[in-house]
Amino acid sequence: MYRIMLFPHDKDTSELRRALWAHRIGHRFTEEAEGQVLWLANPQQQDALMQLLVRWQRGESIMPERRVRPSSGASLAALRQAPVTATALGISLLVFASMYLLGDIVVAMLTIVPIAVVNGGLAFGSLTEALASGQIWRLLSPAFLHFGWMHLIFNMMWLWYFGRQVESLQGSGRMLLILLLSGIGANLAQYATGTVLFGGMSGVDFALLGYVWLMSRRAPGNGFFVPQMLVVFMLGWMLFTMTDMAAAVGFGNVANEAHLGGLIVGLALGWYYSGRARRQR
């Protein structure tokens, strides 16, 4: 974060805060001994921030005008700017729709090991045998399985939020690397517990959280930003689902090891690339 300006303790900055968020300028206010300090997340937005500050100090309106509904062209442009994230999102939606149309055959094709019904019960194959027979996709494919609307919506929301940020700042190659390593790492972590029927993009989401958070902390000049309360919420949620209380309120069937495995991969990558960014300064 970059220190921009100091305001007196009694200065009302609420309108400025709302306008900065409305203009999508990542920032933070902190209470210091000498007053309120405004910090900027991305130095490339400094000119836009200073223009708003000047207008605000003059008493002018600084809230953005009501936006016209985005055209389909603008939406397609946003997808083209984050092709890996958009592709992962599209595959997840396609798989979810296929599960409703084709049923369990889709699930059986994408679980980490082959599944079959034998004598009225489920029989599970071996991951080693599956890989030896060429079914390499099973290492990653469970990440695209979602078993309910809420499961799908929340995972896609965080995927789009973090993934688009990674692609816009560091390119599609970095996003693809995070997706592959964290997806496979999360799936193997969950499989190591003896679980076979699991799925979801949440392991990748937690990897992206860890990656973006470490980049914003250790290499703020790269422009990454994540609200601290979002970090607290997501980590708190992960810890909550590991407790018996989660099962008592209907959240017991959660791939906790996949969340943890993805987070560890994201933190490892974030530590490596943020360290490299610091050495290059």
MODASUL-V178111 format. One record per residue. N is the residue number from 0. RES is the residue in three letters. PSI is psi in whole degrees, 0 to 359 (NA if undefined). Layout:
{{N:RES:PSI} {N:RES:PSI}}
This chain:
{{0:MET:146} {1:TYR:126} {2:ARG:129} {3:ILE:307} {4:MET:153} {5:LEU:133} {6:PHE:151} {7:PRO:157} {8:HIS:325} {9:ASP:5} {10:LYS:127} {11:ASP:110} {12:THR:14} {13:SER:318} {14:GLU:320} {15:LEU:319} {16:ARG:313} {17:ARG:319} {18:ALA:321} {19:LEU:317} {20:TRP:321} {21:ALA:326} {22:HIS:6} {23:ARG:43} {24:ILE:110} {25:GLY:127} {26:HIS:176} {27:ARG:142} {28:PHE:135} {29:THR:148} {30:GLU:114} {31:GLU:173} {32:ALA:326} {33:GLU:351} {34:GLY:200} {35:GLN:129} {36:VAL:129} {37:LEU:127} {38:TRP:146} {39:LEU:135} {40:ALA:314} {41:ASN:113} {42:PRO:339} {43:GLN:345} {44:GLN:9} {45:GLN:319} {46:ASP:316} {47:ALA:320} {48:LEU:316} {49:MET:325} {50:GLN:319} {51:LEU:320} {52:LEU:316} {53:VAL:314} {54:ARG:320} {55:TRP:319} {56:GLN:335} {57:ARG:351} {58:GLY:13} {59:GLU:162} {60:SER:131} {61:ILE:0} {62:MET:141} {63:PRO:151} {64:GLU:156} {65:ARG:128} {66:ARG:143} {67:VAL:144} {68:ARG:127} {69:PRO:140} {70:SER:166} {71:SER:330} {72:GLY:320} {73:ALA:323} {74:SER:319} {75:LEU:325} {76:ALA:320} {77:ALA:321} {78:LEU:323} {79:ARG:333} {80:GLN:343} {81:ALA:67} {82:PRO:323} {83:VAL:314} {84:THR:315} {85:ALA:322} {86:THR:316} {87:ALA:320} {88:LEU:315} {89:GLY:319} {90:ILE:318} {91:SER:318} {92:LEU:319} {93:LEU:318} {94:VAL:318} {95:PHE:317} {96:ALA:320} {97:SER:327} {98:MET:323} {99:TYR:327} {100:LEU:320} {101:LEU:346} {102:GLY:212} {103:ASP:344} {104:ILE:326} {105:VAL:315} {106:VAL:315} {107:ALA:329} {108:MET:336} {109:LEU:353} {110:THR:163} {111:ILE:336} {112:VAL:156} {113:PRO:144} {114:ILE:139} {115:ALA:157} {116:VAL:120} {117:VAL:122} {118:ASN:41} {119:GLY:3} {120:GLY:167} {121:LEU:136} {122:ALA:133} {123:PHE:137} {124:GLY:186} {125:SER:139} {126:LEU:320} {127:THR:315} {128:GLU:323} {129:ALA:316} {130:LEU:321} {131:ALA:331} {132:SER:5} {133:GLY:6} {134:GLN:58} {135:ILE:330} {136:TRP:337} {137:ARG:341} {138:LEU:328} {139:LEU:329} {140:SER:330} {141:PRO:337} {142:ALA:337} {143:PHE:359} {144:LEU:130} {145:HIS:138} {146:PHE:21} {147:GLY:161} {148:TRP:314} {149:MET:320} {150:HIS:314} {151:LEU:312} {152:ILE:311} {153:PHE:318} {154:ASN:320} {155:MET:326} {156:MET:312} {157:TRP:326} {158:LEU:314} {159:TRP:319} {160:TYR:309} {161:PHE:319} {162:GLY:319} {163:ARG:324} {164:GLN:316} {165:VAL:314} {166:GLU:322} {167:SER:331} {168:LEU:329} {169:GLN:0} {170:GLY:164} {171:SER:331} {172:GLY:319} {173:ARG:319} {174:MET:319} {175:LEU:320} {176:LEU:313} {177:ILE:317} {178:LEU:312} {179:LEU:310} {180:LEU:317} {181:SER:325} {182:GLY:313} {183:ILE:317} {184:GLY:317} {185:ALA:317} {186:ASN:317} {187:LEU:324} {188:ALA:319} {189:GLN:320} {190:TYR:328} {191:ALA:340} {192:THR:357} {193:GLY:5} {194:THR:139} {195:VAL:317} {196:LEU:90} {197:PHE:165} {198:GLY:171} {199:GLY:155} {200:MET:5} {201:SER:329} {202:GLY:318} {203:VAL:319} {204:ASP:316} {205:PHE:328} {206:ALA:317} {207:LEU:321} {208:LEU:309} {209:GLY:320} {210:TYR:308} {211:VAL:320} {212:TRP:314} {213:LEU:322} {214:MET:319} {215:SER:330} {216:ARG:314} {217:ARG:339} {218:ALA:65} {219:PRO:337} {220:GLY:348} {221:ASN:350} {222:GLY:3} {223:PHE:147} {224:PHE:136} {225:VAL:128} {226:PRO:137} {227:GLN:323} {228:MET:330} {229:LEU:320} {230:VAL:314} {231:VAL:317} {232:PHE:312} {233:MET:319} {234:LEU:323} {235:GLY:321} {236:TRP:318} {237:MET:316} {238:LEU:322} {239:PHE:318} {240:THR:348} {241:MET:353} {242:THR:166} {243:ASP:336} {244:MET:326} {245:ALA:317} {246:ALA:325} {247:ALA:334} {248:VAL:16} {249:GLY:13} {250:PHE:39} {251:GLY:333} {252:ASN:70} {253:VAL:139} {254:ALA:74} {255:ASN:320} {256:GLU:328} {257:ALA:319} {258:HIS:311} {259:LEU:317} {260:GLY:317} {261:GLY:317} {262:LEU:317} {263:ILE:317} {264:VAL:315} {265:GLY:319} {266:LEU:320} {267:ALA:315} {268:LEU:319} {269:GLY:320} {270:TRP:317} {271:TYR:308} {272:TYR:329} {273:SER:323} {274:GLY:319} {275:ARG:322} {276:ALA:322} {277:ARG:323} {278:ARG:334} {279:GLN:351} {280:ARG:NA}}
